[in-house]
Amino acid sequence: MTTSWDPATPGVLRLPSGRLVRGRGLRRPLPAGPEPEFGLYLLGRRPEAVPWPSRWLRWPDFRLPADPADAAGALREAWERAATERVEIACGGGLGRTGTALACLAVLDGVPAAEAVGYVRAGYARRAVETPWQRRYVARFRL
C-alpha cells in the first residue's frame, strides 16, 4: 500500500482535491523520508537516472517548456498519478519551473488559472513561478 507524502514536510503542496505533490530543487540533496513513486523532471537537458519511474520534460531554466503538447501530457500524467502515488516535480532550483508546473497542477485540480500562482506561493514557496512569462503560461494553461 502506498504511503502518501507527509503534508507537513517542506516542499509538499496539498491540492484542493487532497492530492499531495512534492516540489524540490535537484541541486539540493534528496530529502529524507520515502522516495517518490514517480518524478517529473523539468530541465534543459536529460537528468541523471533515478531508481523510480520518471519522465523528463525539456524545459530550460527561466523559460517555458520546449514542447507545449508534451508539457500538457506530462503535467496531466503527474496530476493523475498524484491521486494514488508519491509524485515529485523538480527542476534545478525548485522555484521557477517547479512552481509553474505545480500551479498548472492546481489548475487541473480546480483552482482558477488566475489564482493558481498565488495558491502555489501560499502553499509551496513564496518565490515560486519566477518570470512574467511563467505567470502568463499558468494563466493561459488549459488542456
Number of C-alpha atoms within 10 A of each C-alpha: 5 8 9 18 22 14 15 9 12 14 20 21 26 19 23 13 11 12 24 24 30 24 27 25 19 17 11 10 8 10 11 7 9 11 15 20 18 21 23 22 27 27 20 17 12 13 17 6 8 10 9 11 12 19 17 18 24 20 21 16 15 15 14 19 22 13 11 14 11 14 19 16 13 18 21 16 15 24 23 16 17 22 15 15 21 22 28 25 27 26 26 20 15 23 24 24 31 27 30 26 31 33 32 28 26 26 24 20 17 13 18 15 22 15 14 25 29 16 23 25 18 13 16 23 19 15 14 25 28 17 15 9 14 23 21 15 19 25 18 12 17 11 11
